[in-house]
Amino acid sequence: GFFGGCSCGLVFIPSIIIVNEYFHQKRGIANGIIASGSGVGLLVLAPIINVLLDTYALDGTIFFLAGVLLNMCICSCLFRTLGQNLSPLVSVTDKCDEES
């Protein structure tokens, strides 16, 4: 319970932050897709948990879900923000303004 909530928080919050870093013009749509993904994931996870409980009992199911959450935490640690030399979208007019 407690560690599952902590690991979900360690995955969800960085994904929101990194999306806001990369998307500037359509940030609302990107955040909407991220937020709806967690709901859809929980909807899909319920039948999977039932199958896991029937197959591996409670101990195996918790072990499997802990492994999935651990992999998600590791993937969220690999998120990188844009460096100072990189930008998501640079238009031609911005480059012309910098040169003059």
C-alpha distances in whole Angstrom, upper triangle without the diagonal:
4,6,5,6,9,10,11,12,14,15,16,18,20,21,23,24,26,27,29,31,32,33,35,37,35,32,31,31,29,26,26,26,23,21,22,21,17,18,20,18,15,19,19,16,16,19,18,15,18,20,18,17,21,22,19,18,14,14,16,14,11,13,15,12,11,15,15,12,14,17,17,16,19,21,20,22,25,25,29,30,34,37,40,42,40,39,38,41,44,47,51,52,50,51,55,54,53,56,58
4,5,5,6,9,10,11,12,14,15,17,19,20,21,23,25,26,27,29,31,32,34,36,34,31,30,31,29,26,26,26,23,22,23,22,18,20,22,20,18,21,22,19,19,23,21,19,21,24,21,21,24,25,22,21,17,17,19,17,13,15,17,14,12,16,16,13,14,17,16,15,18,20,19,20,23,24,27,29,32,35,37,40,38,38,37,40,43,46,50,51,48,50,53,52,51,54,56
4,5,5,6,9,10,10,12,14,15,17,19,20,21,23,25,26,27,29,31,33,35,33,30,30,30,28,25,26,25,22,21,23,21,18,20,22,19,17,21,21,18,19,22,20,18,21,23,20,20,24,24,21,20,17,16,17,15,12,13,14,12,9,12,13,10,10,14,13,12,15,17,16,17,20,21,24,26,30,32,35,38,36,36,35,38,41,44,48,49,46,48,51,51,49,52,55
4,5,5,6,9,10,11,12,14,16,17,19,20,22,23,25,26,28,29,31,34,31,28,28,28,25,23,23,23,19,18,20,18,14,16,18,15,13,17,17,14,15,19,17,15,18,20,17,17,21,22,19,18,15,15,15,13,10,12,12,9,8,11,11,8,10,13,11,11,14,16,15,17,20,20,24,26,29,32,35,37,35,35,33,37,40,43,46,48,45,47,50,50,48,51,54
4,5,5,6,9,10,10,12,14,16,17,18,20,21,23,24,26,27,29,31,29,26,25,26,23,21,21,21,18,16,18,17,13,15,18,15,13,17,18,15,17,20,19,17,20,22,20,20,24,25,23,22,18,18,19,17,14,15,16,12,11,14,13,10,12,15,13,12,15,17,15,17,20,20,23,25,28,31,34,36,34,33,32,35,39,41,45,46,43,45,49,48,47,50,52
4,5,5,6,9,10,11,13,14,16,17,19,20,22,23,25,26,28,31,29,26,26,26,24,21,22,22,18,18,20,18,15,18,20,17,16,20,21,18,20,23,22,20,23,25,22,23,27,27,24,24,21,20,21,18,15,16,17,14,12,14,14,10,11,14,12,10,13,15,13,14,18,18,21,22,26,28,31,34,32,32,31,34,37,40,44,45,42,43,47,46,45,48,50
4,5,5,6,9,10,11,13,15,16,17,19,21,22,23,25,27,30,28,25,25,25,22,20,21,20,17,17,19,16,14,16,18,15,15,19,19,16,18,21,19,18,21,23,20,21,25,25,23,22,20,19,19,17,14,14,14,11,9,11,10,6,7,10,8,6,10,12,10,12,15,16,19,21,24,27,30,32,30,30,29,32,35,38,42,43,41,42,45,45,43,47,49
4,5,5,6,9,10,11,12,14,16,17,19,20,22,23,25,27,25,22,22,22,19,17,18,17,13,13,15,13,10,13,15,12,12,15,16,14,16,19,18,17,20,22,20,21,24,25,23,23,20,20,20,17,15,16,15,11,11,13,11,7,10,11,8,8,12,12,10,13,16,15,19,20,24,27,30,32,30,29,27,31,34,37,40,42,39,41,44,44,42,46,48
4,5,5,6,8,10,11,12,14,16,17,18,20,21,24,26,24,21,21,21,19,16,17,17,14,13,16,14,12,14,17,15,14,18,19,17,19,23,21,20,24,25,24,25,28,28,27,26,23,23,23,21,18,19,19,15,14,16,14,11,12,14,11,9,13,13,11,12,15,15,18,19,22,25,28,30,28,27,26,29,33,35,39,40,37,39,42,42,40,44,46
4,6,6,7,9,11,11,13,15,16,17,19,21,23,26,24,21,21,22,19,17,19,18,14,15,17,16,13,17,19,16,17,20,21,19,21,24,22,22,25,26,24,26,29,29,27,27,24,23,23,21,18,19,18,15,14,15,13,10,10,11,9,6,10,10,7,9,12,12,15,16,20,22,25,28,26,26,25,28,31,34,38,39,36,37,41,40,39,42,44
4,6,6,6,9,11,11,13,15,16,17,18,21,24,22,19,19,19,16,14,16,15,11,12,15,12,11,14,16,13,14,18,18,16,19,22,20,20,24,25,23,24,28,27,26,26,24,23,23,20,18,18,17,14,13,14,11,8,10,10,6,6,9,8,6,8,11,10,14,15,19,22,25,27,24,24,23,26,29,32,36,37,35,36,39,39,38,41,43
4,6,5,6,9,10,11,13,15,16,17,19,21,19,16,16,16,14,11,13,12,9,9,12,10,8,12,14,12,13,16,17,16,19,22,21,21,24,25,24,26,29,29,28,28,25,25,25,22,20,21,20,16,16,17,14,11,13,13,10,9,12,11,8,11,13,12,15,16,19,22,25,27,25,23,22,25,28,31,35,36,33,35,38,38,37,40,42
4,5,5,6,9,10,11,13,15,16,18,20,19,15,16,17,14,11,14,14,10,11,14,13,12,15,17,16,17,20,21,20,23,26,24,24,28,29,28,29,32,32,31,31,28,28,28,25,23,24,23,19,19,19,17,14,15,16,12,11,14,13,9,11,14,12,14,14,17,20,23,25,23,22,21,24,27,30,33,34,32,33,37,36,35,38,40
4,5,5,6,8,10,10,12,14,17,20,18,15,16,17,14,12,15,15,11,13,16,14,13,17,19,17,19,22,22,21,24,27,25,25,29,30,28,30,34,33,32,32,30,29,28,26,24,24,23,20,19,19,17,14,15,14,11,10,11,10,6,8,10,8,10,11,14,17,20,22,20,19,18,21,24,28,31,32,29,31,34,34,32,35,38
4,5,5,6,9,10,11,12,15,17,16,13,14,14,11,9,12,11,8,10,13,11,11,15,16,15,17,19,20,19,23,25,24,24,28,29,27,29,32,32,31,32,30,29,28,26,24,24,22,20,19,19,16,14,15,14,11,11,12,10,7,10,11,8,11,11,14,17,20,22,19,18,17,20,23,26,30,31,28,30,33,33,32,35,38
4,6,5,6,9,10,11,13,15,14,10,11,12,9,7,10,10,7,9,12,12,11,15,16,16,18,20,21,21,24,27,26,26,29,31,30,31,34,35,34,34,32,32,31,28,26,27,25,22,22,22,20,17,18,18,14,14,16,14,11,13,14,11,13,12,15,18,20,22,20,18,16,19,22,25,29,30,27,29,32,32,31,34,36
4,5,5,6,9,10,12,15,14,11,13,14,11,10,13,14,11,12,16,15,15,18,20,19,21,24,25,24,27,30,29,29,33,34,32,34,37,37,36,37,34,34,33,30,29,29,27,24,24,24,21,19,20,19,16,15,16,14,11,12,13,10,10,9,12,15,17,20,17,16,15,18,21,24,27,28,25,27,30,29,28,32,34
4,5,5,6,9,11,14,14,11,13,14,11,10,14,13,11,13,16,15,16,19,20,19,22,24,24,24,28,30,29,29,33,33,32,34,37,37,36,37,35,34,33,30,29,29,27,24,24,23,21,19,19,18,15,14,15,12,10,11,11,7,8,7,9,13,15,17,14,13,12,15,18,22,25,26,24,25,29,28,27,30,32
4,5,5,6,9,11,10,8,10,10,7,7,11,10,8,11,14,13,14,17,18,18,21,23,23,24,27,29,28,29,32,33,32,34,37,37,36,37,35,35,34,31,30,30,28,25,25,25,22,20,21,19,16,16,17,14,12,14,14,10,11,10,11,15,17,19,15,14,11,14,18,20,24,25,23,24,28,27,27,30,32
4,6,5,7,10,10,6,9,11,8,8,12,12,11,13,16,16,17,20,21,21,23,25,26,27,29,32,31,32,35,36,35,37,40,40,39,40,38,38,37,34,32,33,31,28,28,28,25,23,24,23,19,19,20,17,15,16,16,12,12,10,11,14,16,18,15,13,11,14,17,19,23,23,21,23,26,25,25,28,30
4,6,7,11,12,9,12,14,11,11,15,15,14,16,19,19,20,23,24,23,26,28,28,29,32,34,33,34,37,38,37,39,42,42,41,41,39,39,38,35,34,34,32,29,29,28,26,24,24,23,20,19,19,17,14,15,14,11,10,7,7,11,12,14,12,10,9,12,14,17,21,22,19,21,24,23,22,26,28
4,7,10,10,9,12,13,10,11,15,14,13,16,18,18,20,22,23,23,26,28,28,28,32,34,32,34,37,37,37,39,42,41,40,42,40,40,38,35,34,34,32,30,29,28,26,24,25,23,20,20,20,17,15,16,15,11,10,8,7,11,13,14,11,8,6,9,12,15,19,20,18,19,23,23,22,25,27
4,6,6,5,9,9,7,9,12,12,12,15,17,17,19,21,22,23,25,27,27,28,31,33,32,34,37,38,37,40,42,42,41,42,41,41,39,36,35,36,33,31,31,30,27,26,27,25,22,22,23,19,17,19,18,14,14,12,11,15,16,17,13,10,7,9,13,15,18,19,18,20,23,22,22,25,27
4,6,5,9,10,10,11,14,15,15,17,19,20,22,24,25,26,28,29,30,31,34,36,36,37,40,41,40,43,45,45,45,46,44,44,43,40,39,39,37,34,34,34,31,29,30,28,25,25,26,23,21,22,21,17,16,13,12,15,16,17,14,11,8,9,12,13,17,17,15,18,21,20,20,24,25
4,6,8,9,10,12,14,15,16,18,19,20,23,24,25,26,29,30,31,32,35,37,36,38,41,42,42,44,46,46,46,47,45,46,44,41,40,41,39,36,36,36,32,31,32,31,27,28,29,25,23,25,24,20,20,17,16,19,19,20,17,13,10,10,12,13,17,17,16,18,21,20,21,24,26
4,6,6,6,9,10,11,13,15,16,17,19,21,21,23,25,26,27,29,31,33,33,35,37,38,38,41,43,43,43,44,42,43,41,38,38,38,36,33,34,33,30,29,30,29,25,26,27,24,22,24,23,20,20,18,17,20,21,22,19,15,12,12,15,16,20,20,19,22,24,24,25,28,29
4,6,5,6,9,10,11,12,14,15,17,19,20,21,23,25,26,27,30,32,32,33,36,37,37,39,41,41,41,42,40,40,39,36,35,36,34,31,31,31,28,26,28,26,23,23,25,22,19,22,21,17,18,15,16,19,20,21,18,15,12,13,17,18,22,22,21,23,26,25,26,29,31
4,5,5,6,9,10,10,12,14,16,17,18,20,22,23,24,26,28,30,30,32,34,36,36,38,40,41,41,41,39,40,39,36,35,36,34,30,31,31,28,26,28,27,24,24,26,23,21,23,23,20,20,19,19,23,24,25,22,19,16,17,20,21,25,25,24,27,29,28,29,32,34
4,5,5,6,9,10,10,12,15,16,16,18,20,21,22,24,26,28,28,30,32,34,34,36,38,39,39,40,38,39,37,34,34,35,32,29,30,30,27,26,28,26,23,24,26,22,21,24,23,20,21,19,20,24,25,26,23,20,16,17,20,21,25,26,25,27,30,29,30,33,35
4,5,5,6,9,10,11,13,15,15,17,19,20,21,22,25,27,27,28,31,32,32,34,37,37,37,38,36,36,35,32,31,32,30,27,28,27,24,23,24,23,19,21,22,19,17,20,19,16,17,16,17,21,22,23,20,17,14,16,19,21,24,25,24,26,29,29,29,32,34
4,5,5,6,9,10,11,13,14,15,17,19,20,21,24,26,26,27,30,31,31,33,35,36,36,36,34,35,34,31,30,31,28,25,26,26,23,21,23,22,18,19,21,19,16,19,19,16,17,16,18,22,23,25,22,19,17,18,22,24,27,28,26,29,32,31,31,34,36
4,5,5,6,8,10,11,12,14,16,17,18,20,22,24,25,26,28,30,30,32,34,35,35,35,34,35,33,30,29,31,28,25,27,27,23,22,25,23,20,21,23,21,19,22,22,19,21,20,21,25,27,28,25,22,19,21,24,26,29,30,29,31,34,34,34,37,39
4,6,5,6,9,10,10,12,14,15,16,18,20,22,22,24,26,27,28,30,32,32,33,33,32,33,31,28,28,29,26,23,25,25,21,20,23,21,18,19,21,18,17,20,20,18,20,19,21,25,27,28,24,22,19,20,24,26,29,30,29,31,34,34,34,37,39
4,6,5,7,9,10,11,13,15,15,17,19,22,21,22,25,26,26,28,31,31,31,31,30,30,29,26,25,26,24,21,22,22,18,17,19,18,14,16,18,15,14,17,17,15,17,17,19,23,25,27,23,21,19,21,25,27,30,31,30,32,35,35,34,38,40
4,5,6,7,9,10,12,13,15,16,18,21,21,21,24,26,26,27,30,31,30,31,29,30,29,25,25,26,24,21,22,23,19,17,20,20,16,17,20,18,16,19,20,18,20,20,22,26,28,30,27,25,22,24,27,29,33,34,32,35,38,37,37,40,42
4,5,5,6,8,10,11,12,14,16,18,19,20,22,24,24,26,28,29,29,30,28,29,28,25,24,26,24,21,22,23,19,18,21,21,17,19,22,19,18,22,22,20,23,23,25,28,31,32,29,27,24,25,29,31,34,35,34,36,39,39,39,42,44
4,5,5,6,9,10,10,12,15,17,16,18,20,22,22,24,26,27,27,27,26,27,25,22,22,23,21,18,19,20,16,15,18,17,14,16,19,16,15,19,19,18,21,21,24,27,30,31,28,26,23,25,29,31,34,36,34,36,39,39,39,42,44
4,6,5,6,9,10,10,13,15,15,16,19,20,20,22,24,25,25,25,23,24,23,20,19,21,19,15,17,18,14,13,16,16,13,15,18,16,14,18,19,18,21,22,25,28,31,32,29,28,25,27,31,33,37,38,37,38,42,41,41,44,46
4,5,5,6,9,10,11,14,15,15,18,20,20,21,24,25,25,25,23,25,24,20,20,22,20,17,19,20,17,16,19,19,16,18,21,19,18,22,23,22,25,26,28,32,34,36,33,31,28,30,34,36,39,40,39,41,44,44,44,47,49
4,5,5,6,8,10,12,13,14,17,18,19,20,22,23,24,24,23,25,24,20,20,22,19,17,19,20,16,16,20,19,16,19,21,19,19,23,23,22,25,26,29,32,35,36,33,31,28,30,34,35,39,40,39,41,44,44,44,47,49
4,5,5,6,9,11,11,12,15,16,16,18,20,21,21,22,20,22,20,17,17,18,16,13,16,16,13,13,16,15,13,16,18,17,16,20,21,20,24,25,28,31,34,35,32,31,28,30,34,36,40,41,40,41,45,45,44,47,50
4,5,5,6,10,10,10,13,15,15,16,19,20,20,20,18,20,19,15,15,18,15,12,15,16,13,13,17,17,14,17,20,19,18,22,23,23,26,28,30,34,37,38,35,34,31,33,37,39,43,44,43,44,48,48,47,50,53
4,6,6,8,10,11,12,14,15,16,18,20,21,21,20,22,21,17,18,20,18,15,18,19,16,16,20,20,18,20,23,22,22,25,26,26,29,30,33,36,39,40,37,36,33,35,39,40,44,45,44,46,49,49,49,52,54
4,6,6,7,9,11,12,13,15,17,17,18,19,19,21,19,15,17,18,16,13,17,17,14,15,19,18,16,20,22,20,21,24,25,25,28,30,32,36,39,40,37,35,32,35,38,40,44,45,44,46,49,49,49,52,54
4,6,5,6,9,10,10,12,14,15,16,16,15,17,15,12,13,15,12,10,13,14,11,12,16,16,15,17,20,19,20,23,24,24,28,30,33,36,39,40,37,36,33,36,40,42,45,47,46,47,50,50,50,53,55
4,5,5,6,9,10,11,13,14,15,15,14,17,16,12,13,16,14,12,15,17,14,15,19,19,18,21,23,23,23,26,28,28,31,33,36,39,42,44,41,39,37,39,43,45,49,50,49,50,54,54,53,56,59
4,5,5,6,9,10,11,12,14,14,15,17,16,12,15,17,14,13,17,18,16,17,21,21,20,23,25,24,25,28,29,30,33,35,38,41,45,46,42,41,38,41,45,47,50,52,50,52,55,56,55,58,60
4,5,5,6,9,10,11,12,13,13,15,13,10,12,14,11,10,14,15,13,15,18,17,17,20,22,22,23,26,27,27,31,33,36,39,43,44,41,40,37,40,43,46,49,51,49,51,54,54,54,56,59
4,5,5,6,9,10,10,10,10,12,11,7,9,12,10,9,12,14,12,14,17,17,17,20,22,22,23,26,27,28,32,34,37,40,44,45,42,41,39,41,45,47,51,53,51,52,56,56,55,58,61
4,5,5,6,9,10,10,10,13,12,9,12,14,13,12,16,17,16,18,21,21,21,24,26,26,27,30,31,32,36,38,41,44,47,48,45,45,42,45,48,50,54,56,54,56,59,59,59,61,64
4,5,5,6,8,9,11,13,11,9,13,14,12,13,16,17,16,18,21,21,21,24,26,26,27,30,31,32,36,38,41,44,47,48,45,45,42,45,48,51,54,56,54,56,59,59,59,61,64
4,5,5,6,7,8,10,8,6,9,10,9,10,13,13,13,15,18,18,19,22,23,23,25,27,29,30,34,36,39,42,46,47,44,44,41,44,48,50,53,55,54,55,58,59,58,61,63
4,5,5,5,6,9,8,6,9,11,10,11,14,15,15,17,20,21,21,23,25,26,27,30,31,33,36,39,42,45,48,50,47,46,44,47,51,53,56,58,57,58,61,61,61,63,66
4,6,6,9,11,10,9,13,14,13,14,18,18,18,21,23,23,24,27,28,29,30,33,34,35,39,42,45,48,51,52,49,49,46,49,53,55,59,60,59,60,64,64,63,66,69
4,6,9,11,8,9,12,13,12,14,17,17,17,20,21,22,23,26,27,27,29,32,33,34,38,41,44,47,50,51,48,48,46,49,52,55,58,60,58,59,63,63,62,65,68
4,7,7,5,6,9,10,9,12,14,14,15,18,19,20,22,24,25,26,28,30,31,33,37,39,43,45,49,50,47,47,45,48,52,54,57,60,58,59,62,63,62,64,67
4,6,6,6,9,10,11,12,14,16,17,19,20,22,23,25,26,27,29,31,32,34,38,41,44,47,50,51,49,49,47,50,53,56,59,61,59,60,64,64,63,66,68
4,6,5,6,9,10,11,12,14,15,16,18,20,21,22,24,26,27,29,31,32,36,39,42,45,48,50,47,47,45,48,52,54,58,60,58,59,62,62,61,64,67
4,5,5,6,9,10,11,12,14,15,16,19,20,21,23,25,26,27,29,31,35,38,41,43,47,48,46,46,45,48,51,54,58,59,57,58,62,62,60,63,66
4,6,5,6,9,10,11,12,14,15,17,18,20,21,23,24,26,28,30,33,36,40,42,46,47,44,45,43,46,49,52,55,57,55,56,60,60,59,61,64
4,5,5,6,8,10,11,12,14,16,17,18,20,21,23,25,26,28,32,34,38,40,44,45,43,42,40,44,47,50,53,55,53,54,58,58,57,59,62
4,5,5,6,9,10,10,12,14,15,16,18,20,21,22,25,26,30,33,36,39,42,44,41,41,39,43,46,49,52,54,52,53,57,57,55,58,61
4,6,5,6,9,10,10,12,14,15,17,19,20,21,23,25,29,32,35,38,41,42,40,41,39,42,46,49,52,54,52,52,56,56,55,57,60
4,5,5,6,9,10,11,13,14,16,17,19,20,22,24,27,30,34,36,40,41,38,39,37,40,43,46,49,51,49,50,54,54,53,55,58
4,5,5,6,9,10,11,12,14,15,17,19,20,22,26,28,32,34,38,39,37,36,35,38,41,44,47,49,47,48,52,52,51,53,56
4,5,5,6,9,10,10,12,14,15,17,19,21,24,27,31,33,36,38,36,36,34,38,41,44,47,49,47,48,51,51,50,53,56
4,5,5,6,9,10,11,12,14,15,17,19,23,26,29,32,35,36,34,35,33,36,40,43,46,48,46,46,50,50,49,51,54
4,5,5,6,9,10,11,12,14,16,17,21,24,27,30,33,35,32,32,30,34,37,40,43,45,43,44,48,48,46,49,52
4,5,5,6,9,10,10,12,15,16,20,22,26,28,32,33,31,31,29,33,36,39,42,44,42,43,46,46,45,48,51
4,5,5,6,9,10,11,13,15,19,22,25,27,31,32,30,31,29,33,36,39,42,44,42,43,46,46,45,47,50
4,5,5,6,9,10,11,13,17,20,23,25,29,30,28,28,27,31,34,37,40,42,40,40,44,44,43,45,48
4,5,5,6,9,10,11,15,18,21,24,27,29,26,26,25,28,31,34,38,40,37,38,42,42,40,43,46
4,5,5,6,9,10,14,17,20,22,26,28,25,26,25,28,31,35,38,40,37,38,42,41,40,43,45
4,5,5,7,9,13,16,19,21,25,26,24,25,24,28,31,34,37,39,37,37,41,41,39,41,44
4,5,5,7,11,14,17,19,23,24,22,22,21,25,28,31,34,36,34,34,38,38,36,39,42
4,5,6,9,12,15,18,21,23,21,21,20,23,26,30,33,35,32,33,37,36,35,37,40
4,6,8,11,15,17,20,22,20,21,20,24,27,30,33,35,32,33,37,36,34,37,40
4,6,10,13,15,18,19,17,19,18,22,25,28,31,33,30,30,34,34,32,35,38
4,7,10,12,16,17,15,16,15,19,21,25,28,30,27,28,31,31,30,32,35
4,7,9,12,14,12,13,13,17,19,23,25,27,24,25,28,28,26,29,32
4,6,10,11,10,10,10,14,16,20,23,24,21,22,26,25,23,26,29
4,7,8,6,6,8,11,13,17,19,21,18,18,22,22,20,22,25
4,5,5,7,10,13,14,18,20,21,18,18,21,21,18,21,24
4,6,7,11,13,13,16,18,19,15,15,19,18,15,18,21
4,7,10,12,11,15,16,17,14,13,17,17,14,16,19
4,7,9,9,13,15,17,14,13,17,17,15,17,21
4,6,7,10,13,14,12,12,16,16,14,17,20
4,7,10,13,15,13,14,17,18,17,19,22
4,6,10,12,10,11,14,15,15,17,20
4,7,8,7,7,11,11,11,14,16
4,5,5,7,9,10,11,13,15
4,5,5,6,9,10,11,13
4,5,5,6,9,10,11
4,5,5,6,9,10
4,5,5,6,9
4,5,5,6
4,6,5
4,6
4
